Amino acid sequence: TGRTHQIRVHLASIGHPVAGDRLYGAPGKTPGLPELGRYFLHAHRIRFRQPSTGAAVTIESPLPAELREWLGRLEGFQT
């Protein structure tokens, strides 16, 4: 809907804040949790119809290396 921080607010309100979100996420740092330096939000795929032709368009984007590396550092991490 274009509302500011909508995804972040919603996820935090149901107890699943976005990793790296210092505004709506857990306060402070979690001991042992690697620093991320950004929100862990990524649009993997978007699909839509091209307005003038009606053709289906799909755009995919792989998970960025920095997010893959961060996930790798989480292996074995427990709170």
C-alpha positions in Angstrom: 0.0 0.0 0.0 3.0 2.3 0.1 2.8 2.9 3.9 6.1 3.8 5.5 7.7 0.7 7.1 4.6 -1.4 6.6 6.3 -4.7 6.3 8.7 -4.0 9.2 5.9 -2.8 11.5 3.7 -5.8 10.6 6.4 -8.4 11.1 7.4 -6.9 14.4 3.8 -6.7 15.6 3.4 -10.5 15.2 6.7 -11.2 17.0 8.9 -11.7 13.9 10.9 -8.5 13.4 13.2 -8.2 10.4 16.8 -9.1 11.1 18.9 -5.9 11.2 15.9 -3.6 12.0 17.0 -1.4 14.9 13.8 0.6 15.0 11.2 -2.2 15.2 13.4 -5.2 16.0 14.7 -6.3 19.3 16.4 -3.6 21.3 20.2 -3.8 21.6 22.4 -6.6 20.3 21.9 -10.3 20.8 25.1 -11.7 22.2 26.9 -13.8 19.6 24.6 -12.8 16.7 26.7 -11.5 13.8 26.3 -7.8 12.9 24.3 -7.5 9.7 24.5 -3.8 8.9 21.3 -3.7 6.9 17.7 -5.0 6.9 17.4 -8.7 5.9 14.8 -7.9 3.3 15.1 -9.1 -0.2 12.6 -9.3 -3.1 13.4 -12.7 -4.7 10.8 -12.5 -7.4 8.2 -10.1 -8.7 5.5 -11.0 -11.3 3.2 -8.6 -13.1 1.4 -8.1 -16.5 3.0 -5.5 -18.8 0.2 -2.9 -19.0 0.4 -2.1 -22.7 0.8 -5.7 -24.0 -0.6 -7.8 -21.2 2.4 -10.0 -21.4 3.4 -11.8 -18.2 6.7 -10.5 -16.8 8.8 -12.2 -14.1 11.9 -10.8 -12.6 14.0 -12.8 -10.2 17.0 -11.7 -8.1 19.2 -14.2 -6.2 19.9 -13.6 -2.6 22.8 -11.1 -2.4 26.2 -12.5 -1.3 26.2 -10.5 1.9 22.9 -12.0 3.0 24.0 -15.5 2.1 27.2 -15.0 4.1 25.3 -13.7 7.1 23.0 -16.8 7.0 26.1 -19.0 6.9 27.4 -17.3 10.1 24.2 -18.1 11.8 24.7 -21.9 11.5 24.9 -23.3 15.0 23.8 -20.0 16.6 21.3 -20.4 19.5 19.7 -17.7 21.7 
